[in-house]
Amino acid sequence: MNEEVDLSLQKSADLAALSDSLNALAEVDPRKSKIVEMKFFGGLTTEEIAEALGVSESTALGDWKLAKPWVEREMART
């Protein structure tokens, strides 16, 4: 039972760190934050994200490639 509680607490901490990281990214670049949300939570493809945001696929992909490591670094700091 303790393992289940520990796992649940870890997942909560991970989600809190992700949320904090996305909020910080949104302050710097709202579109990149939105792309991470759409990809991570929505499971959208780069093509779908580009269409939804009205940008080219290469722009959406470039933003994703920059945003993903940024969010990972921010999460590691917490």
PyMOL Python script that loads the backbone (N, CA, C, O; Angstrom):
from pymol import cmd

cmd.read_pdbstr("""\
ATOM      1  N   MET A   1       0.821  -1.201   0.000  1.00  0.00           N
ATOM      2  CA  MET A   1       0.000   0.000   0.000  1.00  0.00           C
ATOM      3  C   MET A   1       0.858   1.255   0.000  1.00  0.00           C
ATOM      4  O   MET A   1       0.517   2.229  -0.671  1.00  0.00           O
ATOM      5  N   ASN A   2       1.967   1.255   0.739  1.00  0.00           N
ATOM      6  CA  ASN A   2       2.840   2.423   0.781  1.00  0.00           C
ATOM      7  C   ASN A   2       3.433   2.737  -0.576  1.00  0.00           C
ATOM      8  O   ASN A   2       3.639   3.905  -0.906  1.00  0.00           O
ATOM      9  N   GLU A   3       3.716   1.695  -1.383  1.00  0.00           N
ATOM     10  CA  GLU A   3       4.251   1.920  -2.723  1.00  0.00           C
ATOM     11  C   GLU A   3       3.248   2.668  -3.581  1.00  0.00           C
ATOM     12  O   GLU A   3       3.632   3.535  -4.367  1.00  0.00           O
ATOM     13  N   GLU A   4       1.967   2.345  -3.444  1.00  0.00           N
ATOM     14  CA  GLU A   4       0.928   3.035  -4.199  1.00  0.00           C
ATOM     15  C   GLU A   4       0.848   4.500  -3.793  1.00  0.00           C
ATOM     16  O   GLU A   4       0.701   5.372  -4.650  1.00  0.00           O
ATOM     17  N   VAL A   5       0.942   4.775  -2.519  1.00  0.00           N
ATOM     18  CA  VAL A   5       0.909   6.151  -2.024  1.00  0.00           C
ATOM     19  C   VAL A   5       2.142   6.898  -2.524  1.00  0.00           C
ATOM     20  O   VAL A   5       2.033   8.036  -2.979  1.00  0.00           O
ATOM     21  N   ASP A   6       3.311   6.268  -2.443  1.00  0.00           N
ATOM     22  CA  ASP A   6       4.544   6.896  -2.920  1.00  0.00           C
ATOM     23  C   ASP A   6       4.456   7.215  -4.405  1.00  0.00           C
ATOM     24  O   ASP A   6       4.860   8.295  -4.835  1.00  0.00           O
ATOM     25  N   LEU A   7       3.925   6.274  -5.193  1.00  0.00           N
ATOM     26  CA  LEU A   7       3.783   6.490  -6.631  1.00  0.00           C
ATOM     27  C   LEU A   7       2.810   7.622  -6.906  1.00  0.00           C
ATOM     28  O   LEU A   7       3.051   8.455  -7.779  1.00  0.00           O
ATOM     29  N   SER A   8       1.715   7.656  -6.167  1.00  0.00           N
ATOM     30  CA  SER A   8       0.728   8.715  -6.331  1.00  0.00           C
ATOM     31  C   SER A   8       1.324  10.080  -5.990  1.00  0.00           C
ATOM     32  O   SER A   8       1.081  11.056  -6.699  1.00  0.00           O
ATOM     33  N   LEU A   9       2.092  10.151  -4.923  1.00  0.00           N
ATOM     34  CA  LEU A   9       2.735  11.406  -4.538  1.00  0.00           C
ATOM     35  C   LEU A   9       3.750  11.839  -5.588  1.00  0.00           C
ATOM     36  O   LEU A   9       3.860  13.028  -5.889  1.00  0.00           O
ATOM     37  N   GLN A  10       4.493  10.886  -6.149  1.00  0.00           N
ATOM     38  CA  GLN A  10       5.478  11.210  -7.187  1.00  0.00           C
ATOM     39  C   GLN A  10       4.787  11.757  -8.429  1.00  0.00           C
ATOM     40  O   GLN A  10       5.247  12.731  -9.025  1.00  0.00           O
ATOM     41  N   LYS A  11       3.679  11.125  -8.818  1.00  0.00           N
ATOM     42  CA  LYS A  11       2.934  11.604  -9.986  1.00  0.00           C
ATOM     43  C   LYS A  11       2.407  13.013  -9.732  1.00  0.00           C
ATOM     44  O   LYS A  11       2.448  13.860 -10.624  1.00  0.00           O
ATOM     45  N   SER A  12       1.914  13.267  -8.527  1.00  0.00           N
ATOM     46  CA  SER A  12       1.421  14.597  -8.191  1.00  0.00           C
ATOM     47  C   SER A  12       2.540  15.624  -8.246  1.00  0.00           C
ATOM     48  O   SER A  12       2.350  16.737  -8.735  1.00  0.00           O
ATOM     49  N   ALA A  13       3.709  15.243  -7.739  1.00  0.00           N
ATOM     50  CA  ALA A  13       4.863  16.149  -7.769  1.00  0.00           C
ATOM     51  C   ALA A  13       5.293  16.409  -9.202  1.00  0.00           C
ATOM     52  O   ALA A  13       5.636  17.539  -9.551  1.00  0.00           O
ATOM     53  N   ASP A  14       5.279  15.366 -10.046  1.00  0.00           N
ATOM     54  CA  ASP A  14       5.653  15.529 -11.446  1.00  0.00           C
ATOM     55  C   ASP A  14       4.681  16.461 -12.166  1.00  0.00           C
ATOM     56  O   ASP A  14       5.097  17.323 -12.939  1.00  0.00           O
ATOM     57  N   LEU A  15       3.395  16.286 -11.911  1.00  0.00           N
ATOM     58  CA  LEU A  15       2.395  17.144 -12.547  1.00  0.00           C
ATOM     59  C   LEU A  15       2.519  18.584 -12.060  1.00  0.00           C
ATOM     60  O   LEU A  15       2.351  19.523 -12.838  1.00  0.00           O
ATOM     61  N   ALA A  16       2.809  18.753 -10.794  1.00  0.00           N
ATOM     62  CA  ALA A  16       2.999  20.106 -10.261  1.00  0.00           C
ATOM     63  C   ALA A  16       4.225  20.753 -10.892  1.00  0.00           C
ATOM     64  O   ALA A  16       4.192  21.931 -11.248  1.00  0.00           O
ATOM     65  N   ALA A  17       5.305  19.990 -11.033  1.00  0.00           N
ATOM     66  CA  ALA A  17       6.519  20.520 -11.662  1.00  0.00           C
ATOM     67  C   ALA A  17       6.261  20.854 -13.128  1.00  0.00           C
ATOM     68  O   ALA A  17       6.734  21.876 -13.625  1.00  0.00           O
ATOM     69  N   LEU A  18       5.513  19.996 -13.823  1.00  0.00           N
ATOM     70  CA  LEU A  18       5.175  20.266 -15.223  1.00  0.00           C
ATOM     71  C   LEU A  18       4.323  21.525 -15.326  1.00  0.00           C
ATOM     72  O   LEU A  18       4.560  22.370 -16.189  1.00  0.00           O
ATOM     73  N   SER A  19       3.346  21.647 -14.459  1.00  0.00           N
ATOM     74  CA  SER A  19       2.482  22.825 -14.469  1.00  0.00           C
ATOM     75  C   SER A  19       3.287  24.101 -14.219  1.00  0.00           C
ATOM     76  O   SER A  19       3.114  25.101 -14.915  1.00  0.00           O
ATOM     77  N   ASP A  20       4.163  24.054 -13.226  1.00  0.00           N
ATOM     78  CA  ASP A  20       5.013  25.213 -12.931  1.00  0.00           C
ATOM     79  C   ASP A  20       5.892  25.558 -14.126  1.00  0.00           C
ATOM     80  O   ASP A  20       6.064  26.729 -14.461  1.00  0.00           O
ATOM     81  N   SER A  21       6.447  24.531 -14.766  1.00  0.00           N
ATOM     82  CA  SER A  21       7.318  24.752 -15.922  1.00  0.00           C
ATOM     83  C   SER A  21       6.543  25.361 -17.080  1.00  0.00           C
ATOM     84  O   SER A  21       7.030  26.276 -17.744  1.00  0.00           O
ATOM     85  N   LEU A  22       5.344  24.860 -17.321  1.00  0.00           N
ATOM     86  CA  LEU A  22       4.526  25.407 -18.407  1.00  0.00           C
ATOM     87  C   LEU A  22       4.113  26.844 -18.122  1.00  0.00           C
ATOM     88  O   LEU A  22       4.080  27.672 -19.032  1.00  0.00           O
ATOM     89  N   ASN A  23       3.802  27.145 -16.879  1.00  0.00           N
ATOM     90  CA  ASN A  23       3.461  28.526 -16.516  1.00  0.00           C
ATOM     91  C   ASN A  23       4.644  29.456 -16.730  1.00  0.00           C
ATOM     92  O   ASN A  23       4.482  30.570 -17.228  1.00  0.00           O
ATOM     93  N   ALA A  24       5.831  29.000 -16.356  1.00  0.00           N
ATOM     94  CA  ALA A  24       7.034  29.813 -16.560  1.00  0.00           C
ATOM     95  C   ALA A  24       7.298  30.007 -18.048  1.00  0.00           C
ATOM     96  O   ALA A  24       7.655  31.105 -18.475  1.00  0.00           O
ATOM     97  N   LEU A  25       7.128  28.957 -18.836  1.00  0.00           N
ATOM     98  CA  LEU A  25       7.330  29.071 -20.284  1.00  0.00           C
ATOM     99  C   LEU A  25       6.298  30.010 -20.891  1.00  0.00           C
ATOM    100  O   LEU A  25       6.623  30.791 -21.785  1.00  0.00           O
ATOM    101  N   ALA A  26       5.069  29.947 -20.421  1.00  0.00           N
ATOM    102  CA  ALA A  26       4.013  30.817 -20.954  1.00  0.00           C
ATOM    103  C   ALA A  26       4.332  32.291 -20.746  1.00  0.00           C
ATOM    104  O   ALA A  26       3.940  33.136 -21.550  1.00  0.00           O
ATOM    105  N   GLU A  27       5.045  32.599 -19.666  1.00  0.00           N
ATOM    106  CA  GLU A  27       5.446  33.984 -19.429  1.00  0.00           C
ATOM    107  C   GLU A  27       6.476  34.452 -20.451  1.00  0.00           C
ATOM    108  O   GLU A  27       6.505  35.625 -20.824  1.00  0.00           O
ATOM    109  N   VAL A  28       7.314  33.532 -20.898  1.00  0.00           N
ATOM    110  CA  VAL A  28       8.368  33.854 -21.855  1.00  0.00           C
ATOM    111  C   VAL A  28       7.871  33.727 -23.294  1.00  0.00           C
ATOM    112  O   VAL A  28       8.143  34.587 -24.133  1.00  0.00           O
ATOM    113  N   ASP A  29       7.139  32.647 -23.569  1.00  0.00           N
ATOM    114  CA  ASP A  29       6.674  32.374 -24.934  1.00  0.00           C
ATOM    115  C   ASP A  29       5.363  31.580 -24.868  1.00  0.00           C
ATOM    116  O   ASP A  29       5.390  30.351 -24.805  1.00  0.00           O
ATOM    117  N   PRO A  30       4.234  32.261 -24.882  1.00  0.00           N
ATOM    118  CA  PRO A  30       2.943  31.583 -24.750  1.00  0.00           C
ATOM    119  C   PRO A  30       2.684  30.518 -25.814  1.00  0.00           C
ATOM    120  O   PRO A  30       2.093  29.479 -25.518  1.00  0.00           O
ATOM    121  N   ARG A  31       3.117  30.765 -27.041  1.00  0.00           N
ATOM    122  CA  ARG A  31       2.862  29.786 -28.101  1.00  0.00           C
ATOM    123  C   ARG A  31       3.605  28.479 -27.839  1.00  0.00           C
ATOM    124  O   ARG A  31       3.047  27.400 -28.036  1.00  0.00           O
ATOM    125  N   LYS A  32       4.839  28.566 -27.405  1.00  0.00           N
ATOM    126  CA  LYS A  32       5.596  27.344 -27.103  1.00  0.00           C
ATOM    127  C   LYS A  32       4.936  26.575 -25.962  1.00  0.00           C
ATOM    128  O   LYS A  32       4.867  25.346 -26.003  1.00  0.00           O
ATOM    129  N   SER A  33       4.459  27.275 -24.961  1.00  0.00           N
ATOM    130  CA  SER A  33       3.767  26.633 -23.855  1.00  0.00           C
ATOM    131  C   SER A  33       2.516  25.913 -24.356  1.00  0.00           C
ATOM    132  O   SER A  33       2.239  24.782 -23.955  1.00  0.00           O
ATOM    133  N   LYS A  34       1.776  26.567 -25.222  1.00  0.00           N
ATOM    134  CA  LYS A  34       0.551  25.979 -25.777  1.00  0.00           C
ATOM    135  C   LYS A  34       0.885  24.732 -26.591  1.00  0.00           C
ATOM    136  O   LYS A  34       0.152  23.744 -26.539  1.00  0.00           O
ATOM    137  N   ILE A  35       1.978  24.770 -27.336  1.00  0.00           N
ATOM    138  CA  ILE A  35       2.379  23.615 -28.141  1.00  0.00           C
ATOM    139  C   ILE A  35       2.692  22.422 -27.243  1.00  0.00           C
ATOM    140  O   ILE A  35       2.288  21.298 -27.539  1.00  0.00           O
ATOM    141  N   VAL A  36       3.408  22.661 -26.150  1.00  0.00           N
ATOM    142  CA  VAL A  36       3.709  21.572 -25.214  1.00  0.00           C
ATOM    143  C   VAL A  36       2.410  21.004 -24.648  1.00  0.00           C
ATOM    144  O   VAL A  36       2.250  19.786 -24.574  1.00  0.00           O
ATOM    145  N   GLU A  37       1.496  21.862 -24.253  1.00  0.00           N
ATOM    146  CA  GLU A  37       0.212  21.400 -23.716  1.00  0.00           C
ATOM    147  C   GLU A  37      -0.543  20.562 -24.747  1.00  0.00           C
ATOM    148  O   GLU A  37      -1.072  19.498 -24.426  1.00  0.00           O
ATOM    149  N   MET A  38      -0.589  21.045 -25.977  1.00  0.00           N
ATOM    150  CA  MET A  38      -1.343  20.357 -27.018  1.00  0.00           C
ATOM    151  C   MET A  38      -0.726  19.003 -27.352  1.00  0.00           C
ATOM    152  O   MET A  38      -1.444  18.039 -27.620  1.00  0.00           O
ATOM    153  N   LYS A  39       0.591  18.931 -27.338  1.00  0.00           N
ATOM    154  CA  LYS A  39       1.274  17.685 -27.646  1.00  0.00           C
ATOM    155  C   LYS A  39       1.204  16.722 -26.465  1.00  0.00           C
ATOM    156  O   LYS A  39       0.883  15.546 -26.636  1.00  0.00           O
ATOM    157  N   PHE A  40       1.501  17.218 -25.276  1.00  0.00           N
ATOM    158  CA  PHE A  40       1.578  16.359 -24.096  1.00  0.00           C
ATOM    159  C   PHE A  40       0.198  15.918 -23.614  1.00  0.00           C
ATOM    160  O   PHE A  40      -0.048  14.727 -23.426  1.00  0.00           O
ATOM    161  N   PHE A  41      -0.691  16.873 -23.415  1.00  0.00           N
ATOM    162  CA  PHE A  41      -2.010  16.563 -22.867  1.00  0.00           C
ATOM    163  C   PHE A  41      -3.035  16.192 -23.936  1.00  0.00           C
ATOM    164  O   PHE A  41      -3.903  15.348 -23.713  1.00  0.00           O
ATOM    165  N   GLY A  42      -2.924  16.830 -25.090  1.00  0.00           N
ATOM    166  CA  GLY A  42      -3.898  16.578 -26.143  1.00  0.00           C
ATOM    167  C   GLY A  42      -3.520  15.464 -27.093  1.00  0.00           C
ATOM    168  O   GLY A  42      -4.372  14.927 -27.802  1.00  0.00           O
ATOM    169  N   GLY A  43      -2.236  15.114 -27.110  1.00  0.00           N
ATOM    170  CA  GLY A  43      -1.777  14.066 -28.003  1.00  0.00           C
ATOM    171  C   GLY A  43      -1.845  14.451 -29.473  1.00  0.00           C
ATOM    172  O   GLY A  43      -1.882  13.590 -30.352  1.00  0.00           O
ATOM    173  N   LEU A  44      -1.859  15.750 -29.727  1.00  0.00           N
ATOM    174  CA  LEU A  44      -1.961  16.208 -31.111  1.00  0.00           C
ATOM    175  C   LEU A  44      -0.644  16.041 -31.857  1.00  0.00           C
ATOM    176  O   LEU A  44       0.432  16.092 -31.262  1.00  0.00           O
ATOM    177  N   THR A  45      -0.743  15.843 -33.146  1.00  0.00           N
ATOM    178  CA  THR A  45       0.439  15.775 -33.994  1.00  0.00           C
ATOM    179  C   THR A  45       0.921  17.186 -34.296  1.00  0.00           C
ATOM    180  O   THR A  45       0.212  18.165 -34.064  1.00  0.00           O
ATOM    181  N   THR A  46       2.126  17.267 -34.811  1.00  0.00           N
ATOM    182  CA  THR A  46       2.663  18.578 -35.197  1.00  0.00           C
ATOM    183  C   THR A  46       1.772  19.232 -36.247  1.00  0.00           C
ATOM    184  O   THR A  46       1.539  20.440 -36.209  1.00  0.00           O
ATOM    185  N   GLU A  47       1.282  18.440 -37.172  1.00  0.00           N
ATOM    186  CA  GLU A  47       0.396  18.968 -38.214  1.00  0.00           C
ATOM    187  C   GLU A  47      -0.887  19.536 -37.605  1.00  0.00           C
ATOM    188  O   GLU A  47      -1.332  20.618 -37.988  1.00  0.00           O
ATOM    189  N   GLU A  48      -1.474  18.815 -36.666  1.00  0.00           N
ATOM    190  CA  GLU A  48      -2.706  19.277 -36.015  1.00  0.00           C
ATOM    191  C   GLU A  48      -2.461  20.536 -35.197  1.00  0.00           C
ATOM    192  O   GLU A  48      -3.294  21.443 -35.188  1.00  0.00           O
ATOM    193  N   ILE A  49      -1.326  20.597 -34.512  1.00  0.00           N
ATOM    194  CA  ILE A  49      -0.984  21.775 -33.717  1.00  0.00           C
ATOM    195  C   ILE A  49      -0.801  22.984 -34.619  1.00  0.00           C
ATOM    196  O   ILE A  49      -1.310  24.068 -34.333  1.00  0.00           O
ATOM    197  N   ALA A  50      -0.070  22.789 -35.709  1.00  0.00           N
ATOM    198  CA  ALA A  50       0.169  23.884 -36.650  1.00  0.00           C
ATOM    199  C   ALA A  50      -1.148  24.438 -37.182  1.00  0.00           C
ATOM    200  O   ALA A  50      -1.344  25.651 -37.258  1.00  0.00           O
ATOM    201  N   GLU A  51      -2.036  23.536 -37.543  1.00  0.00           N
ATOM    202  CA  GLU A  51      -3.339  23.962 -38.058  1.00  0.00           C
ATOM    203  C   GLU A  51      -4.136  24.719 -36.995  1.00  0.00           C
ATOM    204  O   GLU A  51      -4.731  25.758 -37.281  1.00  0.00           O
ATOM    205  N   ALA A  52      -4.146  24.197 -35.775  1.00  0.00           N
ATOM    206  CA  ALA A  52      -4.912  24.823 -34.693  1.00  0.00           C
ATOM    207  C   ALA A  52      -4.380  26.208 -34.347  1.00  0.00           C
ATOM    208  O   ALA A  52      -5.151  27.104 -34.003  1.00  0.00           O
ATOM    209  N   LEU A  53      -3.063  26.384 -34.436  1.00  0.00           N
ATOM    210  CA  LEU A  53      -2.453  27.669 -34.072  1.00  0.00           C
ATOM    211  C   LEU A  53      -2.267  28.608 -35.261  1.00  0.00           C
ATOM    212  O   LEU A  53      -1.886  29.766 -35.092  1.00  0.00           O
ATOM    213  N   GLY A  54      -2.538  28.104 -36.460  1.00  0.00           N
ATOM    214  CA  GLY A  54      -2.400  28.943 -37.647  1.00  0.00           C
ATOM    215  C   GLY A  54      -0.954  29.265 -37.993  1.00  0.00           C
ATOM    216  O   GLY A  54      -0.643  30.357 -38.470  1.00  0.00           O
ATOM    217  N   VAL A  55      -0.070  28.292 -37.745  1.00  0.00           N
ATOM    218  CA  VAL A  55       1.335  28.450 -38.097  1.00  0.00           C
ATOM    219  C   VAL A  55       1.741  27.291 -38.999  1.00  0.00           C
ATOM    220  O   VAL A  55       1.004  26.316 -39.140  1.00  0.00           O
ATOM    221  N   SER A  56       2.912  27.403 -39.603  1.00  0.00           N
ATOM    222  CA  SER A  56       3.393  26.316 -40.455  1.00  0.00           C
ATOM    223  C   SER A  56       3.830  25.131 -39.592  1.00  0.00           C
ATOM    224  O   SER A  56       4.101  25.276 -38.400  1.00  0.00           O
ATOM    225  N   GLU A  57       3.891  23.967 -40.219  1.00  0.00           N
ATOM    226  CA  GLU A  57       4.361  22.785 -39.496  1.00  0.00           C
ATOM    227  C   GLU A  57       5.805  22.971 -39.039  1.00  0.00           C
ATOM    228  O   GLU A  57       6.175  22.540 -37.946  1.00  0.00           O
ATOM    229  N   SER A  58       6.616  23.611 -39.871  1.00  0.00           N
ATOM    230  CA  SER A  58       8.021  23.803 -39.492  1.00  0.00           C
ATOM    231  C   SER A  58       8.138  24.733 -38.291  1.00  0.00           C
ATOM    232  O   SER A  58       9.026  24.553 -37.457  1.00  0.00           O
ATOM    233  N   THR A  59       7.264  25.715 -38.191  1.00  0.00           N
ATOM    234  CA  THR A  59       7.260  26.601 -37.026  1.00  0.00           C
ATOM    235  C   THR A  59       6.838  25.831 -35.777  1.00  0.00           C
ATOM    236  O   THR A  59       7.467  25.955 -34.727  1.00  0.00           O
ATOM    237  N   ALA A  60       5.785  25.046 -35.891  1.00  0.00           N
ATOM    238  CA  ALA A  60       5.315  24.252 -34.753  1.00  0.00           C
ATOM    239  C   ALA A  60       6.385  23.257 -34.315  1.00  0.00           C
ATOM    240  O   ALA A  60       6.612  23.078 -33.119  1.00  0.00           O
ATOM    241  N   LEU A  61       7.041  22.611 -35.271  1.00  0.00           N
ATOM    242  CA  LEU A  61       8.084  21.647 -34.949  1.00  0.00           C
ATOM    243  C   LEU A  61       9.285  22.332 -34.317  1.00  0.00           C
ATOM    244  O   LEU A  61       9.849  21.828 -33.346  1.00  0.00           O
ATOM    245  N   GLY A  62       9.675  23.469 -34.856  1.00  0.00           N
ATOM    246  CA  GLY A  62      10.790  24.222 -34.283  1.00  0.00           C
ATOM    247  C   GLY A  62      10.492  24.673 -32.862  1.00  0.00           C
ATOM    248  O   GLY A  62      11.349  24.586 -31.983  1.00  0.00           O
ATOM    249  N   ASP A  63       9.278  25.154 -32.640  1.00  0.00           N
ATOM    250  CA  ASP A  63       8.882  25.563 -31.290  1.00  0.00           C
ATOM    251  C   ASP A  63       8.912  24.374 -30.332  1.00  0.00           C
ATOM    252  O   ASP A  63       9.363  24.505 -29.194  1.00  0.00           O
ATOM    253  N   TRP A  64       8.437  23.222 -30.783  1.00  0.00           N
ATOM    254  CA  TRP A  64       8.439  22.015 -29.947  1.00  0.00           C
ATOM    255  C   TRP A  64       9.869  21.624 -29.586  1.00  0.00           C
ATOM    256  O   TRP A  64      10.159  21.291 -28.437  1.00  0.00           O
ATOM    257  N   LYS A  65      10.756  21.667 -30.571  1.00  0.00           N
ATOM    258  CA  LYS A  65      12.152  21.270 -30.336  1.00  0.00           C
ATOM    259  C   LYS A  65      12.846  22.201 -29.340  1.00  0.00           C
ATOM    260  O   LYS A  65      13.760  21.772 -28.635  1.00  0.00           O
ATOM    261  N   LEU A  66      12.436  23.435 -29.272  1.00  0.00           N
ATOM    262  CA  LEU A  66      12.999  24.372 -28.296  1.00  0.00           C
ATOM    263  C   LEU A  66      12.289  24.267 -26.942  1.00  0.00           C
ATOM    264  O   LEU A  66      12.926  24.365 -25.894  1.00  0.00           O
ATOM    265  N   ALA A  67      10.992  24.071 -26.969  1.00  0.00           N
ATOM    266  CA  ALA A  67      10.206  24.067 -25.735  1.00  0.00           C
ATOM    267  C   ALA A  67      10.426  22.808 -24.905  1.00  0.00           C
ATOM    268  O   ALA A  67      10.493  22.881 -23.678  1.00  0.00           O
ATOM    269  N   LYS A  68      10.538  21.667 -25.553  1.00  0.00           N
ATOM    270  CA  LYS A  68      10.656  20.404 -24.818  1.00  0.00           C
ATOM    271  C   LYS A  68      11.860  20.398 -23.876  1.00  0.00           C
ATOM    272  O   LYS A  68      11.682  20.132 -22.687  1.00  0.00           O
ATOM    273  N   PRO A  69      13.079  20.679 -24.350  1.00  0.00           N
ATOM    274  CA  PRO A  69      14.206  20.687 -23.405  1.00  0.00           C
ATOM    275  C   PRO A  69      14.106  21.809 -22.381  1.00  0.00           C
ATOM    276  O   PRO A  69      14.593  21.662 -21.260  1.00  0.00           O
ATOM    277  N   TRP A  70      13.486  22.922 -22.744  1.00  0.00           N
ATOM    278  CA  TRP A  70      13.313  24.025 -21.796  1.00  0.00           C
ATOM    279  C   TRP A  70      12.459  23.560 -20.623  1.00  0.00           C
ATOM    280  O   TRP A  70      12.804  23.787 -19.463  1.00  0.00           O
ATOM    281  N   VAL A  71      11.336  22.903 -20.936  1.00  0.00           N
ATOM    282  CA  VAL A  71      10.441  22.406 -19.892  1.00  0.00           C
ATOM    283  C   VAL A  71      11.153  21.338 -19.054  1.00  0.00           C
ATOM    284  O   VAL A  71      11.029  21.324 -17.830  1.00  0.00           O
ATOM    285  N   GLU A  72      11.891  20.456 -19.707  1.00  0.00           N
ATOM    286  CA  GLU A  72      12.625  19.410 -18.976  1.00  0.00           C
ATOM    287  C   GLU A  72      13.640  20.018 -18.006  1.00  0.00           C
ATOM    288  O   GLU A  72      13.772  19.554 -16.874  1.00  0.00           O
ATOM    289  N   ARG A  73      14.350  21.048 -18.446  1.00  0.00           N
ATOM    290  CA  ARG A  73      15.316  21.721 -17.563  1.00  0.00           C
ATOM    291  C   ARG A  73      14.608  22.362 -16.379  1.00  0.00           C
ATOM    292  O   ARG A  73      15.061  22.240 -15.240  1.00  0.00           O
ATOM    293  N   GLU A  74      13.504  23.041 -16.643  1.00  0.00           N
ATOM    294  CA  GLU A  74      12.742  23.683 -15.575  1.00  0.00           C
ATOM    295  C   GLU A  74      12.226  22.665 -14.564  1.00  0.00           C
ATOM    296  O   GLU A  74      12.254  22.908 -13.358  1.00  0.00           O
ATOM    297  N   MET A  75      11.757  21.531 -15.060  1.00  0.00           N
ATOM    298  CA  MET A  75      11.241  20.494 -14.177  1.00  0.00           C
ATOM    299  C   MET A  75      12.359  19.910 -13.308  1.00  0.00           C
ATOM    300  O   MET A  75      12.133  19.561 -12.149  1.00  0.00           O
ATOM    301  N   ALA A  76      13.539  19.811 -13.861  1.00  0.00           N
ATOM    302  CA  ALA A  76      14.678  19.265 -13.107  1.00  0.00           C
ATOM    303  C   ALA A  76      15.103  20.178 -11.973  1.00  0.00           C
ATOM    304  O   ALA A  76      15.692  19.726 -10.992  1.00  0.00           O
ATOM    305  N   ARG A  77      14.806  21.461 -12.105  1.00  0.00           N
ATOM    306  CA  ARG A  77      15.173  22.437 -11.066  1.00  0.00           C
ATOM    307  C   ARG A  77      14.310  22.324  -9.829  1.00  0.00           C
ATOM    308  O   ARG A  77      14.710  22.749  -8.746  1.00  0.00           O
ATOM    309  N   THR A  78      13.124  21.752  -9.985  1.00  0.00           N
ATOM    310  CA  THR A  78      12.199  21.690  -8.838  1.00  0.00           C
ATOM    311  C   THR A  78      12.417  20.459  -8.004  1.00  0.00           C
ATOM    312  O   THR A  78      11.723  20.258  -7.007  1.00  0.00           O
TER     313      THR A  78
END
""", "prot")
cmd.dss("prot")
cmd.show_as("cartoon", "prot")
cmd.util.cbc("prot")
cmd.orient("prot")
